[in-house]
Amino acid sequence: MASTPTPNSLNAMGPCQGCRNMRQLQLVTYFRNVGMLFARRTITIRGNFCRECIHKRFWEFAGKNVLLGPWGMISLVVTPLYLIQNTWTYGRALYKLRGAVE
């Protein structure tokens, strides 16, 4: 019995949750830390995105992590971990979409 491709599988087509264009998609999750002196906030985005939206969201989250992330004791530790995790997710998603038609 053949299974239908889901947006999580390789080469799945569907509407991108970022730009709404029909493209090949990859499920990604990015994290951003907003550090405050005595508190912190984590912002998460998870969705099936096309290659272009994966780039856009990664650089948006990376830039804001660097600027707004390390302002606090816990945030000083968490922000680099989020940067590493986001970079790993970004690289893995681009590898899986390496043959995607744009």
Beta strands, then each sheet from edge to edge (+ up, - down):
strand 1: 13-15
strand 2: 22-24
strand 3: 26-35
strand 4: 40-49
sheet 1: 1+ 2-
sheet 2: 3+ 4-
end
